[in-house]
Amino acid sequence: MLTELIGTLAATLTTLSFLPQVAKTWQSRSAADFSWIWLSAFATGLALWLVYGIALMSLPLIAANGITLSLVLMIVFVKWREDR
């Protein structure tokens, strides 16, 4: 029980900490400061954590990584649109 609570708190804080960056990127419509290598590595890592969380049936891992992956994909979209 305590382990899930700690995981939930950690997942919430790390996911929420990414929101200001996504908001700034979305509002400015610029993702020029992000490299494709970083975005690819980070998104792949999040996808793997998501799979791991699903395998463990750990709601904190599933929620945090699913949400954060969605946020990163928003930045990817902005960068893709910007680079076209």
Secondary structure, 3 states (H helix, E strand, C coil): CHHHHHHHHHHHHHHHHHHHHHHHHHHHCCCCCCCHHHHHHHHHHHHHHHHHHHHHCCHHHHHHHHHHHHHHHHHHHHHHHHHC
